[in-house]
Amino acid sequence: MRLPNSAHTSQPWRIHELASDFKVEDVWALPTPGGPDGLDELVRQMTSGDGAHNANPVVRALFAIRWRLGSLLGWDKADTGLGSRVPSLRDRLPADLREGPRGPDFRAAPFTAVYRTDNEYVAELANKTVHVLMHVGWVKDPAGGYRGQMAALVKPNGLFGTAYMAAIKPVRVAVVYPRLMRSIERRWQRQAAG
């Protein structure tokens, strides 16, 4: 379920002190009910090579198209990414986060882990269009349990990046995220059933 940005900004997460120059683009409640220690399993599922975007054929096709276009148009060249066009968010981390666990990198997507706490995981990617942070948090839900929550924080690269984000928003909101949520939910339920 899509959530208002305040569902992310009202949480006492460390990301707020590190990414105030990023815009909260999307916030989603993840269908991953559990106890207080569920973030490790959620991060493992999301970053593994068989992650949710691979489980849905429509999402898989859309990602393949995007990566192919990026390759053809030079959007994803090394000189447009982390450490070249933009510094990594890791460069901003205070000592406790820099020395703490990073968490795993994504196997099937170009996201690089930034940091991991007991209730947050952050990964990033940068290319010619945008610098994006994927924030995955573990939150208490209204029913008294816990669940995952995902936010995309973005910094578009100039007018081109702003136009790109506006162009993909309808597809992202109406197609990609809902299908990702269903895939995440199915995988979470299978894991819970053991």
N, C-alpha and C positions, 0 to 999 in steps of 0.2 A: 504494500500500500504506500502510495506517495504521501509524504508528510510535509508540513510547512517547514521552511528553513529554521524556524525557532526551535523545532525539535532537535536540531543539531546545535544551534548557537546557545541554547539554554543549559546544555550539559557542561559540567566542569572539566572539560578535556584539555589536555596539554596543547593540542593542535591550535587552539585559539591564540596562544602567545607566540606561535611560530609562523602562522600563515594569515596574518591580518590583512595582507595585501592580495589575498586570493578571494574570489567571490564564491559563495555557496551557490552552486548551480542546481543540484538535485539532492533530495533526502528521501530515503526509502526505509520503511520498516521491513526487516527481513523476516520471512515466515520460518523462524528457527527457535521455537520455544525451548526453554531449558532452565537449568539451574545457574547459580552464580558463576560457575567456572566454564561456561560453554564457548568462550571466545577462541580457545586453542583449537577446538574441533572445527569451528566455522572458518578460521583462517586456513587450516590445513585443507579443508574442502575447496575453498575458493582459490588457493594458490596451486593446488595439485594439477598435474597435466590433464586430468579429466574434469576440470572445473565446469561451472554452470554454463558458461558461454559455449562450451563444446557440446553440451548435452542437448541443446535445442538447434535443430537444423536451420531454422530461419535466422536466428542470431548468429550461428556459425557462418552462414552465407553472407550476412551483412558485414561481419568482421572481416571475412576473406576479401570482399569487395573493397572495403576501406583500406586494408593493408596493401592490396594490389594497386589501388589508385595512389596511395602514398608512395609506393615504390616507383610507379611510372612518373609521378609529378615531383619527386624529390622531397616530399614532405617529411620523410622519416630518415633522412641521411644522418650519419653520426654528427656532422657539424651543426645540425639543427636541434640536437637533444641536450641531455643532461651533461654538464661539464663543458659544453661548448657554447651553445646559445644561451643557456641559463645555468646557474649553479644549482646543485642539488639542495633540497631542503635539509639534508644531513649537515650541510655547512653551517646551518643556523642552530643546530641542536645544542642545548646546554650539556654540560659534562655528564650528568646522570643519564640522560637519554642516549648520548653518543656512546657511552660505555656500557649501556644496557643492551638487551637483545634487540636485534633488528627485525627478526621474524623472517620467514622465507620469501624469496622472490617468486614471482609468478612463473610457472613453467610454460604456459601456453599463451601468454600475453606479455607485452613489453614493459610491464610494471616492475620497478625495483623497490624493494623494501626500504623504508626509512627508519621506523622505530616501532617497538612493540612494548606496551605496558600491560597491566592486568586487565584493563578494559578498553584498550585502543590498539589498533594496528593501522599503520599508514604506509602506503606505497605510492610511487610517483612515476610519471612518464612525461617527457617533453619531446616536442617535434616542432615542425615549422608553424603549426597552427596554434598550439596551446601548451601550457605547462599545467598538468592536472595532478591533483592529489586525490587518491581514493582513501577515504577515512572509514574504517569499519570499527564500530563501537559495540559494546555489550551493555545493554541498558535494562533497567527494571521496567517491566510493563505494568499497565494499570491493574491487571489481575493478580499481581504479586509475584509472578515469575520473572524470567529474563528472556531476552531475545536480542538478535543482532540488529544493527541499524547502520546503513551505509550512506555516506554523503560524498558527492563529487565537488571538490573545490577547484576552481579554474582561474587561470590567468591567461586570457587570450593573447596571442602575439599580434598586436596591432589591429588594424582594420580588417585584414585578411582573416585573422583568428576570430575576431568578433563576428564577421559574416559567416564563417564556417560554423561556429557554435549555434548561431541563429538558424542556419540552414538545416542542421542535423537535429535540432530540438524536437520537432514533431515526430520524427522516426524514433528518436531515443525514448521519448516519453510514452508514445502510443504503441510501439512495437518492441524495442529492445528491452527496456526495463521490465515490463509486465511478463515477458517470456523468461527473462532471467529469474524473476521472482518465482515463477512456477517451477523452473528447473532447480533452483536452490531448495524450494520446499520439498520437492520429490526426493532429492538426494538426502536432505535432512531427515525426512521420514524413514527412508530406507536405512539410514545409519542408526536411527533410534530403534527401529524394529530388530536390528542386529542380525 
